[in-house]
Amino acid sequence: MVASKTISITVLLVICTAALYFIIPSPSFWTGPPVINEPSHMQSQASFTPQILLSAPRRSSAIPDLSGKLAAYTVSTYSFETHQKTSEIKVIDIASGLSFLITNEKTASEPNWLGGPAELLWLREGEKGSTVLVVGSVEKVGQTHVAGTVPASISNIRVRLLETGQIAVASSAKSWPNGTLYNAEQEPKKLSTARLYDSTMVRHWDEYVTPQKNAIWYGKLEKSNGRWRLGPLTNALKDTRLESPIPTFGGKDHFDLSSTGLLFVAKDPSLNPAFNTKGNLYFVPIEDFSEKPSSEPRIFETEALQGAASSPAFSPDGKSAVFLQMENNGYESDRNRVVHVPDVSGLQASTLTQLVDIQQGQAEWDLSPSSVAFSSDGSMLLLVVEDKGNDILFKIDLTLSSTKTPRHPRALTGPGAVSDVQPLKVGSNELFISSTSAIDNSIYTIVDPARPAEARMVSSNSRSGVSFGLSSEQMSEIWFQGAGDYQVHALVMKPSDFSDNKKYPLAYMIHGGPQSAWTNSWSTRWNPAVFAEQGYVVICPNPTGSTGYGQAFVDGITGSWGGLPYEDLVKGFDYIKEQMPYVDTDKAVALGASYGGYMMNWFQGHPLGRAFRALVCHDGVFSMANQISSDEQYFPNHDLGGPYWKSRETWEKWNPARFTGNWSTPMLVIHNELDYRLPISEGLAMFNVLQERGIDSRFLTFSDENHWVLKEENSLVWHTVVLNWINKYVGLPPYEAQLASGIDMTTG
């Protein structure tokens, strides 16, 4: 059920928890970056509302040029006045923090620096489903030329300088079963809507599975007479039965490009993807990027690791590689190990080495990296790792003489959530880091691994929260005794006008996953600050099963969905009641999505549910048996001890539907029609039970949304309905009139 996080840098599995703040003194969880005077797209706001959240400019990660003086990024902004979205490609001067516009073409995206001085390549939607590759210059803004047009939709473009005037290009695009480019807009019209399947999976996330598969396409850009031209593209996966990037969330983090060829991960084609997570690393040697590859993809695999694979990355010279792989097939939340391939041209699987890995149970550092990459000189590995509510960047020294010597990871960043890491410039190990925090939706920082405490902020999109009316003073953390011999961590967000002399209603927010966690990061879906600014103290606990606290804590939820996590949450509520006098637990609401929605239903059937005035269940689990209709069957099979017919007792033990006779708390149910992870029948069943039992309840659905609500207008409606629902029960004023938000009310 976990939706994978994709982070552009690639990370490895390492060792020593004590090393977390080995270089940087352990800071307070919520400590934010210093406020600096820097230009912002936004004006300071008196109160942080859903409109502000959803209309705030959204910056992408930034990519520095070869000199380390400029960095390119995209900005998208939605207007609730015009009901339109604008998109821009901008370049920031790293020294001054000032940005300037390159293009505001509506469909321009994915800027990449080319080899020449201040030249950028980006993508633009073309006619009839095509993609145009545009080249522009920072020195002559507005003067562009078309390098080529691809007769299909492509994305996730990577470029690599081969020599002066020659650049290798790779991107992803759908292909027909025969290996040719697929263009949805030019697909022949079908006379029937029938779909026929001989094997699962039938649906994945929010779409039906089709014969067209993701593939990686490569080619060459060549410069002649001052203009770049794109040569023909080649499908590197043709006739292999492989698919990369891996659906649904795979992107650039599933392949890498060097002058020696392509590196990518793909699921094992001999196994059904609905029941298996096993992936492999593949290398495609390419001598000439304008020609077909000289051989089929070479597979690298090790018997010790049979789980999911991700984050492949070449060394700077293209001769070696690293990637991440889990140990167990079928367990999507297993611990990622870092695997080193000393020589990608070799064919022996025995050359694979698990770096800094100690047998589980004896590991000094038991966290799971989400990405791994080499430093610009190849002397270090750079890892992004979730640790106690933060996504931290670590480094591991590769210059040690023996691979058996313990390589202790050392933290390079403090609180916050690193989303991307790039070399600042050629010939330097300085890093350009893109990140977010709970009060800032985009931060650019420069870090020298040799002196991480001297990190320099380049730009904060919201002036460290000031533009949102938020500050780091609103944020804190608590630890409380869990159901066993362990402490449970929770994040706290207070209103910006908080006073110790007042009492505030509680919003108890339960995360999804379940193997996930609340972190010090930005979100446009479940943003604690939006709820805090309504007048709540928001508490976001990370109970058993949460990530970032060691693999044993993650594994603790297996076979115990309504057990240890529920007991942790009960103890957390008791701690709040006894130790936080400014929280009015007599005016408490609880909200959750996905597994958090499951927990809302579990609350309903158990004593803790009576502690809340109202509940909000978004795309949650009602009947455990109905998870058989979900897409990724390996997930319930692992967490519940096997398929339903083999482990029925466990499936039924944690089934919320068994306890509907106890339901009595008012509940808002939200479930979307394109949610194929947890089909809409789950939400309809909840609502039917609530209505038949005479419990105050509402049902909200979106016909064009999946497990998440992503479209701005829909999201504004979502926030309006949710806030009005919970505010009503705790005595806070309504957020906004529902009809003013264009909600189609059907009373039945």
C-alpha positions in Angstrom: 0.0 0.0 0.0 3.0 2.3 0.5 3.4 4.8 -2.4 7.1 4.9 -3.1 8.9 8.1 -2.5 11.1 9.0 -5.4 14.1 11.2 -4.8 16.5 12.2 -7.5 19.7 11.4 -5.7 20.3 7.6 -5.1 21.1 6.2 -1.6 22.5 3.3 0.2 22.1 1.2 3.3 24.5 1.9 6.0 25.4 1.5 9.6 25.6 3.5 12.7 22.6 5.2 14.3 25.0 7.1 16.5 26.5 8.5 13.3 23.3 10.4 12.5 24.6 13.6 14.0 28.3 12.6 14.1 29.2 15.8 12.3 26.2 18.0 12.9 25.2 18.4 16.6 21.8 16.8 17.1 19.3 19.6 16.5 15.7 19.9 17.6 13.5 18.1 15.2 11.6 21.1 14.0 14.5 23.6 13.8 14.1 25.4 10.5 16.6 27.2 8.3 17.5 30.8 9.2 15.3 33.5 7.8 17.1 35.5 5.1 16.0 38.5 3.0 15.6 37.0 -0.4 13.1 37.6 -3.2 9.9 35.6 -3.0 7.0 35.0 -5.4 4.6 35.3 -2.5 3.4 38.1 -0.3 3.3 37.5 3.5 -0.1 36.1 4.5 -2.1 36.8 7.7 -3.4 33.3 7.9 -2.3 30.1 6.1 -5.4 28.8 4.3 -6.1 26.0 1.8 -6.2 28.6 -1.0 -2.8 29.9 0.0 -1.4 26.3 0.2 -2.8 25.3 -3.2 -2.0 28.6 -5.1 1.5 29.0 -3.7 4.2 28.7 -6.4 5.6 25.2 -6.6 9.3 25.0 -7.4 11.0 21.9 -8.6 14.4 20.8 -7.6 17.1 22.9 -9.2 20.0 21.7 -11.4 23.3 23.7 -11.4 25.2 24.3 -14.5 28.8 23.1 -15.0 30.3 26.3 -13.5 28.2 26.2 -10.3 27.0 29.8 -10.9 23.5 29.2 -12.2 20.7 26.6 -11.5 17.6 25.9 -13.5 14.2 24.9 -12.2 10.5 25.0 -13.0 7.7 26.9 -11.2 4.0 26.1 -11.5 1.3 28.3 -10.0 -2.5 27.8 -9.9 -4.9 30.7 -9.8 -8.3 30.4 -8.2 -9.3 33.6 -9.9 -8.6 32.5 -13.5 -8.8 28.8 -12.7 -5.7 28.2 -14.7 -2.2 27.0 -14.1 0.9 28.8 -15.3 4.3 27.1 -15.8 7.7 28.7 -16.0 11.3 27.7 -16.4 13.6 29.9 -14.4 17.3 30.2 -13.7 18.6 31.4 -10.3 21.9 33.1 -9.8 23.5 31.1 -7.0 25.6 33.9 -5.6 22.8 36.5 -5.3 19.7 34.2 -5.0 18.0 36.3 -7.7 16.0 34.4 -10.4 15.1 35.3 -14.0 12.6 33.9 -16.5 13.7 31.7 -19.4 10.3 30.7 -20.8 6.7 30.7 -19.7 5.4 28.4 -22.4 2.6 26.5 -20.7 3.9 23.0 -21.4 7.6 23.7 -21.0 9.3 21.3 -18.5 12.4 19.4 -17.5 15.2 21.9 -18.1 18.7 20.4 -18.5 22.0 22.1 -19.1 23.9 21.3 -22.3 27.6 21.3 -22.7 28.0 24.8 -24.2 28.0 28.1 -22.1 24.6 28.8 -20.6 22.6 26.6 -22.9 19.5 24.8 -21.8 17.5 22.0 -23.2 13.8 21.5 -22.2 10.7 19.6 -23.3 7.5 21.1 -24.7 4.3 19.4 -25.8 3.9 19.3 -29.6 1.1 18.6 -31.9 -0.8 15.3 -32.1 0.8 13.9 -28.9 4.4 14.7 -29.9 7.2 16.1 -27.8 9.4 19.0 -28.9 13.0 19.4 -27.6 13.8 23.1 -27.4 17.2 24.7 -26.9 17.5 28.2 -25.4 20.3 30.4 -24.1 20.6 32.1 -20.7 22.5 34.9 -22.5 19.9 35.4 -25.1 16.5 34.8 -23.4 13.7 34.3 -25.9 16.0 33.1 -28.7 15.4 29.3 -29.1 15.6 26.6 -31.7 14.0 23.2 -32.0 16.6 20.4 -31.6 14.1 17.7 -32.6 10.5 16.4 -32.3 9.7 13.0 -31.0 6.3 11.6 -32.3 5.2 10.5 -28.8 5.1 11.7 -25.2 8.5 11.4 -23.6 9.7 12.4 -20.1 12.4 11.9 -17.5 15.1 13.2 -19.8 18.8 12.7 -18.9 21.7 14.2 -20.8 25.4 13.3 -20.6 28.3 15.2 -22.4 30.2 12.8 -24.6 32.6 15.3 -26.2 32.4 18.9 -27.5 29.4 19.1 -29.7 28.0 15.7 -28.8 25.6 14.8 -26.0 24.0 11.5 -25.1 20.2 11.7 -24.3 18.0 9.2 -22.6 14.3 9.4 -21.7 11.3 7.3 -20.9 8.3 6.7 -23.2 5.7 4.1 -23.7 6.2 1.5 -26.4 4.1 -1.0 -28.3 4.7 -4.7 -27.8 6.8 -4.6 -31.0 9.1 -2.0 -29.4 8.0 1.0 -31.4 7.0 4.4 -29.9 3.4 4.6 -28.6 1.4 7.7 -29.1 -1.9 7.7 -27.3 -3.4 10.4 -29.5 -2.7 8.5 -32.7 -3.9 5.1 -31.5 -6.4 3.6 -33.9 -10.0 4.0 -32.7 -11.4 0.9 -31.2 -14.9 -0.4 -32.0 -15.3 -2.1 -28.6 -14.3 -1.1 -25.0 -13.7 -4.7 -24.0 -10.5 -5.6 -22.1 -9.5 -9.3 -21.8 -6.9 -10.5 -19.3 -5.3 -13.9 -18.9 -3.2 -12.9 -15.8 -3.3 -10.2 -13.1 -2.6 -7.4 -12.5 -5.6 -5.9 -14.3 -5.5 -2.4 -12.8 -2.6 -0.5 -11.2 -3.0 2.6 -9.0 -5.5 4.5 -11.2 -5.4 2.9 -14.6 -6.0 -0.4 -16.3 -2.9 -2.2 -17.4 -2.4 -2.2 -21.2 -0.1 -3.9 -23.6 1.9 -0.7 -23.9 4.9 -0.6 -21.5 7.4 1.9 -20.2 10.8 1.8 -22.0 14.0 3.8 -22.0 14.9 5.5 -25.3 18.4 6.9 -26.1 19.9 9.0 -28.8 22.5 11.6 -29.5 22.3 15.4 -29.8 24.9 16.9 -32.1 25.8 20.5 -32.6 26.5 22.0 -36.1 26.6 25.6 -37.1 25.5 26.7 -33.7 22.4 24.5 -33.5 21.7 21.2 -31.8 20.0 18.4 -33.7 18.6 15.2 -32.2 19.3 12.0 -34.0 17.0 8.9 -34.1 16.0 7.3 -30.8 16.6 3.7 -29.9 14.5 1.5 -27.6 17.0 0.0 -25.2 14.5 -2.5 -23.9 13.1 -3.8 -27.2 12.4 -7.6 -27.2 13.5 -8.0 -23.6 10.1 -8.2 -21.8 11.6 -5.7 -19.4 9.8 -2.5 -18.2 11.5 0.5 -16.9 10.8 2.9 -15.2 8.8 0.6 -13.0 5.1 1.7 -12.7 3.6 3.6 -11.1 6.0 6.0 -9.5 9.3 5.2 -11.2 11.0 8.0 -13.1 14.5 9.2 -13.5 15.4 7.4 -10.3 15.1 4.1 -12.1 17.8 4.7 -14.7 21.1 6.5 -15.2 23.1 7.5 -18.2 26.9 7.6 -18.8 29.2 7.7 -21.8 29.5 3.9 -21.5 25.8 3.1 -21.7 22.6 2.8 -19.7 21.9 1.5 -16.2 18.4 0.7 -15.1 16.3 -1.4 -12.7 13.3 -3.5 -13.8 11.1 -6.1 -12.2 12.0 -9.7 -12.9 10.0 -10.5 -16.0 9.6 -14.2 -15.0 7.5 -13.3 -12.0 4.0 -11.9 -11.8 4.3 -8.2 -10.6 1.0 -8.4 -8.6 2.6 -11.0 -6.3 6.3 -10.2 -6.4 8.5 -7.2 -5.8 11.8 -8.8 -7.0 13.8 -6.5 -9.3 17.2 -6.6 -11.0 19.9 -4.2 -12.1 20.7 -4.1 -15.9 23.5 -2.5 -17.9 23.2 -1.8 -21.6 26.7 -1.1 -23.1 26.5 1.5 -25.8 29.4 2.3 -28.1 27.6 4.8 -30.3 24.4 6.5 -29.1 23.3 6.9 -32.7 23.3 3.2 -33.1 21.6 0.1 -31.6 23.3 -1.4 -28.5 26.0 -3.9 -29.2 24.4 -6.5 -26.8 21.3 -7.2 -24.8 21.0 -5.8 -21.3 23.3 -7.5 -18.9 21.8 -8.5 -15.6 23.4 -8.1 -12.2 21.8 -10.1 -9.4 22.8 -11.7 -6.1 21.2 -14.7 -4.4 21.2 -12.9 -1.1 19.0 -10.1 -2.2 15.7 -11.0 -3.8 13.6 -7.9 -3.2 12.8 -4.7 -5.0 15.6 -2.8 -6.7 15.9 1.0 -7.2 18.2 4.0 -7.5 20.8 2.9 -10.0 23.7 5.3 -10.4 27.0 5.3 -12.4 30.3 6.4 -11.0 31.7 9.6 -12.6 33.8 7.6 -15.0 30.9 5.3 -15.9 32.9 2.1 -15.1 31.2 1.1 -11.8 27.8 1.5 -10.2 25.7 1.4 -7.1 22.1 0.7 -6.5 19.6 -0.3 -3.8 18.0 -3.6 -3.3 15.8 -5.2 -0.6 16.4 -8.7 0.8 13.0 -10.2 0.7 10.7 -10.7 -2.4 7.1 -9.5 -1.7 8.0 -7.1 1.1 7.9 -3.5 -0.3 9.0 -2.0 3.0 12.1 -4.1 3.6 15.3 -2.4 4.4 17.3 -1.2 1.4 20.8 -2.5 1.1 23.5 -0.6 -0.9 25.0 -2.8 -3.6 28.2 -1.9 -5.4 29.1 -3.1 -8.9 32.9 -2.5 -9.2 32.9 -3.2 -13.0 29.7 -2.8 -15.0 31.5 -4.4 -18.0 31.9 -7.6 -16.1 29.4 -10.4 -16.3 30.0 -12.2 -13.0 27.3 -11.6 -10.3 30.0 -12.4 -7.8 31.4 -9.0 -8.3 28.5 -7.5 -6.5 29.3 -6.2 -3.0 26.9 -5.1 -0.3 28.5 -2.0 1.2 28.4 -1.1 4.8 26.0 -3.9 5.5 25.9 -5.9 8.7 23.6 -8.8 9.4 20.2 -7.6 10.5 19.8 -7.8 14.3 23.5 -6.7 14.7 23.4 -3.6 12.5 24.7 -0.5 14.3 22.8 1.6 11.7 19.5 0.1 10.8 17.8 2.7 8.6 16.7 2.3 5.0 18.1 4.7 2.4 15.7 5.9 -0.4 18.4 6.9 -2.9 22.2 6.6 -3.5 24.7 8.4 -5.8 28.4 9.0 -6.2 30.1 12.3 -5.4 31.5 14.2 -8.4 35.0 12.7 -7.8 33.7 9.2 -6.9 35.2 9.3 -3.4 31.9 9.3 -1.5 28.5 7.8 -1.7 25.6 10.2 -0.9 22.5 8.8 0.7 19.1 10.3 1.5 17.7 8.5 4.6 14.6 8.9 6.6 15.6 9.3 10.2 13.3 10.2 13.1 10.9 12.4 11.1 13.5 13.9 8.8 15.0 13.0 5.4 18.7 13.4 6.0 21.6 13.5 3.5 24.5 11.3 4.6 27.9 10.6 3.1 30.0 7.4 3.2 33.7 7.4 2.5 34.7 5.0 -0.3 38.5 5.7 0.1 38.9 3.1 2.9 41.3 0.4 1.9 39.1 -2.5 2.6 35.4 -3.1 1.9 35.4 -5.0 5.2 36.2 -1.8 7.1 33.1 -0.4 8.7 31.9 2.7 6.8 30.0 4.8 9.2 27.6 7.2 7.5 27.9 10.8 8.5 25.1 13.4 8.3 25.5 16.4 6.1 22.2 18.0 6.7 19.9 18.7 9.7 16.2 18.9 10.1 14.0 19.0 7.0 13.5 16.8 4.0 16.1 16.5 1.3 14.4 15.9 -2.1 17.4 16.2 -4.5 21.1 16.4 -4.5 23.3 17.6 -7.3 27.1 18.3 -7.7 27.5 22.1 -7.5 30.0 22.2 -10.3 32.6 20.2 -12.1 35.8 19.5 -10.1 34.2 20.2 -6.7 32.6 18.0 -4.1 30.3 20.8 -2.9 26.6 19.9 -3.2 23.5 21.8 -4.3 20.6 20.5 -2.2 16.9 20.9 -2.8 14.7 20.4 0.2 11.5 21.3 2.0 10.3 21.6 5.6 6.9 21.7 7.4 6.8 25.5 6.9 8.7 25.9 3.6 7.8 24.4 0.3 11.2 24.8 -1.4 14.7 25.5 -0.1 18.0 25.5 -2.0 21.2 25.1 -0.1 24.9 24.6 -0.7 26.8 22.1 1.5 30.4 21.2 1.5 30.8 17.6 2.8 34.0 18.6 4.5 32.3 21.4 6.4 28.6 20.6 6.6 27.9 22.9 9.5 28.8 25.9 7.2 25.9 25.2 4.9 24.7 28.3 2.9 21.1 28.9 2.0 20.7 30.1 -1.6 17.0 30.6 -1.6 13.8 29.9 0.4 10.6 30.0 -1.7 8.6 31.3 1.3 11.3 33.2 3.2 11.5 30.4 5.7 7.7 30.3 6.2 7.2 34.1 6.6 5.3 34.4 3.3 2.9 31.8 4.6 2.6 33.4 8.0 4.3 30.4 9.5 7.4 30.0 11.7 9.5 27.3 13.3 8.2 28.3 16.7 5.0 26.5 15.9 6.8 23.2 15.6 7.9 20.8 18.2 8.0 17.1 18.9 7.1 14.7 21.7 8.2 11.1 22.7 5.9 8.9 24.7 5.9 5.3 26.0 4.6 2.8 23.4 2.8 -0.5 23.8 6.1 -2.2 24.4 9.6 -1.4 25.6 10.0 1.5 23.1 9.3 5.2 22.7 7.0 6.6 20.0 7.7 9.8 18.3 5.1 12.4 17.3 5.3 15.8 15.5 3.4 18.7 16.9 2.2 21.8 15.0 0.6 24.7 17.0 -1.4 27.7 15.7 0.8 30.7 14.7 -1.0 32.8 17.4 -0.5 30.0 20.1 -0.7 31.0 23.7 0.2 28.8 26.7 -2.7 30.3 28.5 -5.3 28.9 26.1 -6.6 25.4 25.4 -6.9 24.2 21.8 -8.9 21.3 20.3 -6.8 18.4 19.1 -6.4 17.1 15.6 -4.9 13.6 15.8 -3.6 12.8 12.4 -2.8 9.1 11.5 -0.5 8.5 8.5 -1.0 6.0 5.7 1.3 3.3 4.5 1.2 1.8 7.1 5.0 1.6 6.6 5.5 5.3 6.2 5.9 8.3 8.6 5.1 11.9 9.2 8.2 13.9 8.4 9.4 17.5 8.6 8.4 18.1 5.0 6.0 20.0 2.8 2.7 18.5 1.6 -0.2 19.9 -0.5 -2.4 17.1 0.6 -2.1 16.6 4.4 -0.4 19.7 5.6 -0.5 20.0 9.4 -0.1 23.8 9.2 -3.5 24.2 7.4 -5.2 22.5 10.3 -3.2 24.3 13.0 -4.2 27.7 11.5 -7.8 26.7 11.9 -7.1 26.7 15.7 -6.0 23.1 16.4 -3.0 21.7 18.0 -2.1 19.1 15.4 -0.3 15.9 16.6 1.1 13.5 14.1 2.3 10.2 15.7 4.5 7.7 14.2 3.4 4.4 15.8 4.7 0.9 15.3 5.2 0.2 11.6 6.5 3.7 10.9 9.7 4.2 8.9 12.8 6.0 10.1 13.1 4.4 13.5 14.9 1.1 12.5 13.8 -1.9 10.6 12.5 -3.8 13.7 10.1 -1.0 14.4 8.8 -1.2 10.7 8.5 -4.9 10.9 6.5 -4.7 14.2 3.2 -4.0 12.3 3.4 -7.3 10.4 0.5 -9.4 11.5 -0.6 -6.7 13.9 -2.4 -4.1 12.0 -4.9 -3.2 14.7 -2.6 -4.4 17.5 0.6 -2.6 18.4 -0.1 0.6 16.4 -3.5 1.0 18.0 -2.1 0.5 21.5 0.6 3.1 20.7 -2.0 5.5 19.6 -4.1 5.0 22.8 -1.0 5.7 24.9 -0.2 8.7 22.8 -3.7 10.1 23.4 -3.3 9.4 27.1 0.1 11.2 27.1 -1.5 14.3 25.4 -4.3 14.3 27.9 -2.0 14.1 30.9 1.1 16.0 29.8 -0.1 18.7 27.4 -2.4 21.1 29.3 -2.9 23.4 26.4 -4.6 20.6 24.4 -8.3 20.2 25.0 -8.8 16.4 24.5 -12.5 16.8 25.2 -12.6 18.5 21.9 -10.6 16.1 19.8 -11.0 14.9 16.2 -9.0 12.2 14.3 -8.2 12.0 10.6 -6.5 9.5 8.5 -6.0 8.3 4.9 -5.3 4.8 3.5 -3.9 2.9 6.5 -4.8 6.0 8.5 -8.4 5.5 7.2 -8.2 1.9 8.3 -7.3 3.1 11.7 -10.4 5.5 11.7 -12.5 2.4 11.2 -10.6 0.5 13.9 -11.1 3.5 16.2 -14.9 3.3 15.5 -15.1 -0.3 16.7 -12.8 0.2 19.8 -12.8 2.3 22.9 -10.5 5.1 21.6 -13.1 6.0 19.0 -15.4 7.3 21.8 -12.7 9.9 22.7 -13.2 11.8 19.5 -16.1 14.2 18.6 -15.7 13.3 14.9 -13.6 11.3 12.5 -12.4 11.7 8.9 -11.7 8.6 6.8 -10.1 9.1 3.4 -9.7 6.1 1.1 -9.5 3.7 4.0 -9.9 0.0 4.5 -13.3 -1.3 5.6 -13.1 -5.0 4.9 -9.8 -6.8 5.0 -11.1 -9.5 2.7 -11.8 -6.8 0.0 -8.0 -6.2 -0.2 -8.1 -9.2 -2.5 -9.5 -6.7 -5.1 -6.5 -4.4 -4.7 -3.7 -4.2 -7.3 -0.5 -5.2 -5.5 -1.4 -8.4 -3.8 2.1 -8.9 -2.4 1.3 -6.2 0.1 -1.6 -7.8 2.1 0.0 -11.3 1.6 3.1 -10.1 3.4 1.5 -8.0 6.1 -1.2 -10.6 7.0 0.9 -13.7 6.8 -0.2 -15.0 3.4 -3.1 -15.1 1.0 -6.6 -15.0 2.5 -7.3 -18.7 2.2 -4.0 -19.6 3.9 -4.1 -16.9 6.7 -7.8 -16.2 7.1 -7.6 -16.0 10.9 -5.1 -13.1 10.7 -7.1 -11.3 8.0 -10.3 -11.6 10.0 -8.6 -10.7 13.3 -7.8 -7.2 12.1 -10.9 -6.7 10.0 -12.6 -3.4 11.0 -15.9 -4.6 9.5 -16.2 -7.2 12.4 -16.8 -4.3 14.9 -19.4 -2.2 13.0 -21.9 -3.0 15.9 -19.8 -0.6 18.0 -19.7 2.3 15.6 -21.1 5.5 17.0 -18.8 8.4 16.2 -19.8 10.9 13.5 -17.6 10.3 10.4 -16.9 11.9 7.1 -16.1 9.3 4.5 -14.0 10.3 1.4 -13.4 7.8 -1.4 -12.5 8.3 -5.0 -13.6 6.5 -8.1 -10.1 6.0 -9.6 -8.7 4.5 -6.4 -7.7 1.0 -7.5 -5.4 0.5 -4.5 -8.5 0.5 -2.3 -11.6 0.4 -4.5 -14.5 2.8 -3.9 -16.7 -0.1 -2.6 -14.8 0.3 0.7 -16.0 3.8 1.2 -19.5 3.1 0.1 -19.7 0.2 2.6 -18.5 2.5 5.4 -21.1 5.1 4.5 -23.9 2.6 4.3 -23.1 1.3 7.8 -23.0 4.8 9.2 -26.3 5.7 7.6 -28.1 2.5 8.6 -26.9 2.9 12.2 -28.2 6.6 12.2 -24.7 8.0 12.8 -24.1 11.6 11.6 -22.1 11.1 8.4 -21.2 12.4 5.0 -19.8 10.9 1.8 -17.5 12.8 -0.5 -16.2 11.4 -3.8 -14.3 12.6 -6.8 -14.8 10.9 -10.1 -11.4 11.9 -11.5 -9.1 11.4 -8.5 -7.2 8.3 -7.3 -5.9 7.4 -3.9 -5.0 11.0 -3.6 -6.7 14.3 -4.4 -4.3 16.1 -6.6 -6.2 18.6 -8.8 -6.3 22.1 -7.2 -10.0 22.8 -7.5 -10.8 19.3 -6.1 -8.3 19.8 -3.4 -10.0 23.1 -2.4 -13.3 21.3 -2.1 -11.7 18.5 -0.1 -10.2 21.0 2.4 -13.5 22.9 2.6 -15.6 19.8 3.4 -13.0 18.3 5.8 -12.4 21.6 7.8 -16.1 22.4 8.0 -16.8 18.9 9.2 -14.3 18.8 12.1 -14.8 22.5 13.0 -18.5 21.9 13.5 -17.9 19.3 16.2 -15.2 21.2 18.2 -16.9 24.6 18.1 -14.6 26.4 15.7 -16.2 28.6 13.0 -16.8 27.1 9.5 -13.9 27.5 7.1 -16.0 28.5 4.1 -19.5 28.0 2.8 -19.7 24.7 0.8 -21.7 26.0 -2.1 -19.2 28.8 -2.6 -16.7 26.1 -3.5 -18.9 24.7 -6.3 -19.8 21.5 -4.5 -22.6 19.5 -6.1 -24.8 18.6 -3.1 -26.9 15.5 -3.4 -29.1 14.9 -0.4 -30.7 11.7 -1.6 
